[in-house]
């Protein structure tokens, strides 16, 4: 399995996705777009595409952020989907999947930062790739927006603050608005680069304190993510 990661900022990371891929013996390649690394021109050289988050929006222009080419990423997502590759998007990545398929990003009813529960929908409860999740499940969050929905999209999980936490766009295509990849190191990187955002959000309904985020144990959430990914790869290889 050849896995390609798209990372948008130096303070963002692949989190739990990297040790998952390495522990399975998969090859990993990267597009660190903040460092000037372009996304692949096509989907030929990977079997799984993972597009991570960032402060950008799918509608952010090159004039606004010269190293973030939303159209190029959406083109790659569409190529990967057409080639029946696995595509997973997290936060901004999930919104890019929606946009690539013609569904516009939306503002979430609530801003969420920290760890809060998600609840599986009826479709999520019946979905074999999520049968191990349990509901509710406490997961990581850091967002203002949420992905758009195509006519074929299936909402698999929601939260009190956001009705589109996990969305299935195709047999091998999933968007996670939530951050099940967060680790202690990953959350620390975000905290260090988000002082103003955290200060402005303080006191809002779904905002954890820095101390709470640093103290929380991310391992159970990561293990649930790893199980999902293993099931997804197994399904793709059948």
Secondary structure by P-SEA (a helix, b strand, c coil): cbbbbbbccccccccaaaaaaaaabbbbbbcccccccccccccccccbbbbbbccccccccccccccccaaaaaaaaaaaaaaccbbbbccaaaaaaaaaacbbbbbcccccccbbbbbbccccccccccccccccbbbbbbccbbbbbccccccccccccccccbbbccccbbbbcccccccaaaaaaaaaacaaaaaaaccccccccaaaaaaccaaaaaaaaaaaaaaaaaaaac
